[in-house]
């Protein structure tokens, strides 16, 4: 108990009822242990009943504020297109050179790199590229202005409403004027939303059968394709989708080695050697840039920018992952 910081938290009170004998029980909870940090969060429930003479012990879990991961609730990415615009050409070249100077001091992955090297490289790229984009790119966030129905007309009326509000604070405009401008802005938004949906409805109405199915393919992933049964070199037959996946991994890619450290496999599949730089580029640029990024905010648009600056580093990471058998 001392080793794991456990304590006995029996309260010494009788349990509330004895369902076996339909009478008050004289028994106590014989033994109940928990972590010391949880002791003040435990209590017996009088509302929840059991089929025995024991009471339910409840605990309220609290989030440790000190260990909370701080994620941005506003900033969702960077204005990469703005950085690559003609107006920002000098800043783009400067940002690219700064990244090249920083990354040139880091060793590159090769065929001798192990899993630990790969993990360190991936973490370094993620952390430093995020910090670099924070410095050289304008931060953006998803809001109403990101929607398709947001137009210059809405932006202009929103600006007018803001100026009327400022004038009201100075006593130069009445509350009724603010109310009228706000109502006008909401009316314009509702109208443009309606027009957007009406345009979409007309598009569906006039679309041919093939066009509807083509749009559906963009919106939802396609179903699994039926393939013939596969046979391994040892004669084993794979018929189900799971069996085929396992067979491909077994035959085409090396098996991950057990232990803390994985080393380049001398025996096993060598399909990873057939992965070309163009294959990796095609896989990256075939992904939608509209997909939501993770907590690090590195979406495919940001990764494409890294490809423009440092494509060889991405290629090395991907090839090393396959060589070590780290793939899904």
C-alpha positions as CSV (number, residue, x, y, z in Angstrom):
1,X,0.0,0.0,0.0
2,X,2.8,2.4,0.8
3,X,4.5,1.6,-2.5
4,X,1.5,2.7,-4.5
5,X,0.2,5.4,-2.2
6,X,-2.9,3.5,-1.2
7,X,-5.0,4.1,2.0
8,X,-8.0,2.4,3.7
9,X,-11.0,4.6,3.5
10,X,-13.6,2.7,5.5
11,X,-16.0,5.2,7.1
12,X,-17.1,2.8,9.9
13,X,-20.8,3.4,9.1
14,X,-23.4,0.6,8.7
15,X,-24.6,-0.1,5.2
16,X,-28.1,1.3,4.5
17,X,-30.1,-1.9,4.0
18,X,-29.8,-5.7,3.9
19,X,-31.7,-6.9,0.8
20,X,-31.1,-10.5,1.7
21,X,-33.0,-10.3,5.0
22,X,-35.0,-7.2,4.3
23,X,-33.7,-5.5,7.4
24,X,-31.0,-3.1,8.5
25,X,-27.6,-4.5,8.2
26,X,-25.1,-4.5,11.0
27,X,-22.2,-5.1,8.6
28,X,-19.6,-2.6,7.6
29,X,-17.5,-2.4,4.5
30,X,-14.8,-4.8,5.4
31,X,-12.0,-3.3,3.3
32,X,-11.8,-0.5,0.8
33,X,-8.6,1.0,-0.5
34,X,-7.9,3.8,-3.0
35,X,-5.3,6.3,-4.0
36,X,-4.7,8.9,-1.3
37,X,-5.4,11.7,-3.9
38,X,-8.9,10.2,-4.5
39,X,-9.9,9.9,-0.8
40,X,-11.7,13.2,-0.6
41,X,-13.7,12.5,-3.7
42,X,-15.4,9.3,-2.6
43,X,-18.9,8.9,-1.1
44,X,-21.5,6.2,-0.8
45,X,-24.6,6.6,-2.8
46,X,-28.1,6.4,-1.1
47,X,-29.9,6.8,-4.4
48,X,-28.5,3.8,-6.3
49,X,-29.5,0.4,-5.0
50,X,-27.8,-3.0,-5.4
51,X,-29.0,-6.6,-5.2
52,X,-26.7,-7.1,-2.1
53,X,-26.2,-5.5,1.3
54,X,-23.4,-3.3,-0.1
55,X,-23.7,0.4,-1.0
56,X,-22.3,1.8,-4.2
57,X,-19.2,4.0,-3.8
58,X,-19.1,7.0,-6.1
59,X,-16.2,9.2,-7.0
60,X,-16.1,12.6,-8.8
61,X,-13.1,12.9,-11.1
62,X,-11.5,16.3,-11.4
63,X,-9.4,17.5,-14.2
64,X,-5.9,18.4,-13.3
65,X,-5.5,22.0,-14.4
66,X,-1.8,21.8,-14.2
67,X,-1.6,19.1,-16.9
68,X,-4.2,20.4,-19.3
69,X,-3.0,20.6,-22.9
70,X,-3.5,24.2,-24.0
71,X,-5.1,24.1,-27.5
72,X,-6.0,27.2,-29.5
73,X,-9.8,27.6,-29.7
74,X,-9.4,30.5,-32.3
75,X,-6.4,30.1,-34.5
76,X,-6.9,27.2,-36.9
77,X,-4.1,27.6,-39.3
78,X,-2.0,30.1,-41.4
79,X,-2.6,32.2,-44.5
80,X,-0.2,30.2,-46.7
81,X,-1.8,31.5,-49.9
82,X,-1.2,35.1,-48.6
83,X,2.4,34.3,-47.9
84,X,2.8,33.0,-51.5
85,X,1.1,36.0,-53.1
86,X,3.0,38.5,-55.2
87,X,2.7,41.2,-52.6
88,X,4.4,38.9,-50.0
89,X,7.1,37.6,-52.4
90,X,10.0,39.1,-50.3
91,X,8.6,37.7,-47.1
92,X,8.1,34.3,-48.7
93,X,11.7,34.1,-49.9
94,X,12.9,35.3,-46.4
95,X,10.8,32.6,-44.7
96,X,12.1,29.9,-47.0
97,X,15.7,30.9,-46.5
98,X,15.3,30.9,-42.7
99,X,13.8,27.4,-42.8
100,X,16.6,26.2,-45.1
101,X,19.2,27.6,-42.7
102,X,17.6,26.0,-39.7
103,X,17.0,22.6,-41.2
104,X,20.4,22.4,-42.9
105,X,22.0,22.0,-39.4
106,X,19.9,18.9,-38.7
107,X,21.0,15.4,-39.8
108,X,19.0,13.6,-42.4
109,X,17.5,10.2,-42.1
110,X,19.1,7.4,-44.1
111,X,19.0,3.6,-44.3
112,X,20.8,3.2,-41.0
113,X,18.3,5.3,-39.1
114,X,16.2,3.5,-36.4
115,X,12.8,4.1,-34.9
116,X,14.2,6.5,-32.3
117,X,15.9,8.6,-35.0
118,X,12.6,8.7,-36.9
119,X,10.6,9.7,-33.8
120,X,13.0,12.5,-33.0
121,X,13.0,13.8,-36.6
122,X,9.2,13.8,-36.9
123,X,8.8,15.7,-33.5
124,X,11.5,18.2,-34.5
125,X,9.8,18.9,-37.9
126,X,6.4,19.2,-36.3
127,X,7.5,21.5,-33.5
128,X,9.8,23.8,-35.5
129,X,7.6,24.1,-38.6
130,X,4.7,25.2,-36.4
131,X,6.9,27.8,-34.7
132,X,8.2,28.9,-38.0
133,X,4.8,29.4,-39.5
134,X,3.7,31.3,-36.4
135,X,6.5,33.8,-37.1
136,X,6.3,34.2,-40.8
137,X,2.6,33.7,-41.7
138,X,-0.5,35.5,-40.7
139,X,-2.7,33.4,-38.4
140,X,-6.2,32.7,-39.5
141,X,-9.3,31.2,-37.9
142,X,-12.5,29.7,-39.1
143,X,-15.5,32.0,-38.6
144,X,-18.6,33.2,-40.4
145,X,-16.4,35.0,-42.9
146,X,-15.0,31.6,-44.0
147,X,-18.4,30.6,-45.3
148,X,-19.4,30.6,-49.0
149,X,-22.3,32.9,-48.4
150,X,-20.1,35.6,-46.8
151,X,-19.9,38.4,-49.4
152,X,-18.5,42.0,-49.7
153,X,-22.0,43.3,-49.1
154,X,-22.1,41.6,-45.7
155,X,-18.7,42.8,-44.8
156,X,-19.6,46.4,-45.7
157,X,-22.9,46.3,-43.7
158,X,-21.0,44.8,-40.8
159,X,-18.5,47.6,-40.9
160,X,-21.4,50.2,-40.9
161,X,-23.0,48.5,-37.9
162,X,-19.7,48.7,-36.0
163,X,-19.3,52.4,-36.8
164,X,-22.9,53.0,-35.6
165,X,-22.2,51.2,-32.3
166,X,-19.1,53.3,-31.8
167,X,-21.1,56.5,-32.5
168,X,-23.7,55.3,-29.9
169,X,-21.1,55.0,-27.2
170,X,-20.1,58.6,-27.9
171,X,-23.7,59.7,-27.9
172,X,-23.8,60.5,-31.6
173,X,-26.3,57.8,-32.6
174,X,-29.4,56.4,-31.0
175,X,-30.2,52.9,-29.9
176,X,-32.9,52.7,-32.6
177,X,-30.3,53.4,-35.3
178,X,-28.2,50.5,-34.0
179,X,-31.2,48.2,-33.9
180,X,-32.2,49.1,-37.5
181,X,-28.6,48.5,-38.8
182,X,-28.4,45.1,-37.0
183,X,-31.8,44.0,-38.4
184,X,-30.7,45.0,-41.8
185,X,-27.4,43.0,-41.5
186,X,-29.3,39.9,-40.3
187,X,-31.8,40.3,-43.2
188,X,-29.0,40.4,-45.8
189,X,-27.4,37.3,-44.2
190,X,-30.6,35.4,-44.3
191,X,-31.2,36.4,-47.9
192,X,-27.8,35.3,-49.1
193,X,-28.0,32.0,-47.2
194,X,-31.3,31.4,-48.9
195,X,-29.9,32.2,-52.3
196,X,-27.0,29.8,-51.7
197,X,-29.3,26.9,-50.8
198,X,-31.6,27.8,-53.7
199,X,-28.6,27.7,-56.1
200,X,-27.6,24.3,-54.6
201,X,-31.1,23.0,-55.0
202,X,-31.3,24.1,-58.7
203,X,-27.9,22.5,-59.3
204,X,-29.2,19.2,-58.0
205,X,-32.5,19.5,-60.0
206,X,-30.8,20.2,-63.3
207,X,-27.9,17.7,-62.7
208,X,-27.8,14.5,-64.6
209,X,-27.7,11.1,-62.9
210,X,-24.0,10.7,-63.5
211,X,-23.3,14.2,-62.1
212,X,-25.1,13.4,-58.9
213,X,-23.2,10.2,-58.4
214,X,-19.9,12.1,-59.2
215,X,-20.7,14.7,-56.5
216,X,-21.5,11.9,-54.1
217,X,-18.1,10.4,-54.6
218,X,-16.5,13.7,-53.6
219,X,-18.6,13.8,-50.4
220,X,-18.3,10.2,-49.2
221,X,-15.5,7.6,-49.3
222,X,-16.1,4.9,-51.8
223,X,-16.9,1.3,-50.8
224,X,-14.4,-1.5,-50.6
225,X,-13.5,-2.9,-54.0
226,X,-13.9,-6.6,-54.5
227,X,-10.6,-8.3,-55.5
228,X,-9.8,-11.9,-56.2
229,X,-8.4,-14.2,-53.6
230,X,-4.7,-13.9,-53.0
231,X,-2.1,-16.6,-52.5
232,X,1.1,-16.3,-50.5
233,X,4.4,-17.8,-51.5
234,X,3.8,-20.6,-48.9
235,X,0.4,-21.4,-50.5
236,X,-1.9,-19.7,-48.0
237,X,-5.0,-18.2,-49.5
238,X,-6.4,-14.9,-48.3
239,X,-10.1,-14.2,-49.1
240,X,-11.4,-11.7,-46.7
241,X,-10.3,-8.0,-46.7
242,X,-8.5,-8.4,-43.4
243,X,-6.6,-11.5,-44.6
244,X,-5.5,-9.7,-47.8
245,X,-4.2,-6.7,-45.8
246,X,-2.3,-9.0,-43.6
247,X,-0.9,-10.9,-46.5
248,X,0.2,-7.7,-48.3
249,X,2.0,-6.4,-45.2
250,X,3.6,-9.8,-44.7
251,X,4.9,-10.1,-48.3
252,X,5.6,-6.5,-49.2
253,X,6.8,-4.9,-46.1
254,X,9.3,-6.0,-43.4
255,X,8.0,-7.1,-40.0
256,X,8.5,-4.7,-37.1
257,X,11.1,-6.0,-34.7
258,X,10.2,-6.4,-31.1
259,X,12.0,-4.4,-28.4
260,X,12.6,-0.8,-27.5
261,X,14.5,-0.1,-30.7
262,X,13.7,-1.2,-34.2
263,X,16.5,-1.5,-36.6
264,X,16.6,-1.7,-40.4
265,X,15.5,-5.2,-41.3
266,X,17.9,-7.3,-43.3
267,X,15.4,-10.0,-44.1
268,X,11.8,-9.6,-45.2
269,X,9.9,-7.7,-47.9
270,X,11.6,-5.0,-50.0
271,X,8.6,-3.4,-51.5
272,X,9.5,-0.1,-49.8
273,X,12.4,0.3,-52.2
274,X,9.9,0.6,-55.0
275,X,8.3,3.7,-53.4
276,X,9.4,6.7,-55.5
277,X,9.6,10.3,-54.7
278,X,6.8,10.9,-57.2
279,X,4.6,8.4,-55.4
280,X,5.0,10.3,-52.2
281,X,4.4,13.6,-53.9
282,X,1.2,12.3,-55.6
283,X,-0.1,10.9,-52.3
284,X,0.4,14.3,-50.6
285,X,-1.0,16.4,-53.3
286,X,-4.0,14.2,-53.8
287,X,-5.2,14.9,-50.3
288,X,-7.9,17.6,-49.8
289,X,-6.6,20.8,-48.2
290,X,-10.1,21.4,-46.8
291,X,-9.6,18.6,-44.3
292,X,-9.6,19.7,-40.6
293,X,-6.1,19.7,-39.1
294,X,-5.1,18.1,-35.8
295,X,-4.2,20.0,-32.6
296,X,-0.9,21.1,-34.2
297,X,-2.8,22.8,-37.0
298,X,-0.6,21.3,-39.6
299,X,-3.1,20.5,-42.4
300,X,-2.2,19.4,-45.9
301,X,-1.9,22.9,-47.1
302,X,0.9,23.6,-44.6
303,X,2.6,20.3,-45.4
304,X,2.5,21.2,-49.1
305,X,4.3,24.4,-48.2
306,X,6.9,22.4,-46.3
307,X,7.2,20.2,-49.5
308,X,8.1,23.3,-51.5
309,X,10.9,24.2,-49.1
310,X,12.1,20.8,-47.9
311,X,10.6,18.0,-49.9
312,X,13.6,15.7,-49.4
313,X,13.1,15.7,-45.6
314,X,9.5,14.6,-46.0
315,X,10.6,11.9,-48.5
316,X,13.2,10.5,-46.1
317,X,10.6,10.4,-43.2
318,X,8.1,8.5,-45.4
319,X,10.6,6.0,-46.8
320,X,12.1,5.4,-43.3
321,X,8.7,4.7,-41.9
322,X,8.0,2.0,-44.5
323,X,11.5,0.5,-44.2
324,X,11.1,0.1,-40.5
325,X,7.6,-1.4,-40.9
326,X,5.8,1.6,-39.3
327,X,2.8,1.7,-41.5
328,X,-1.0,1.3,-41.2
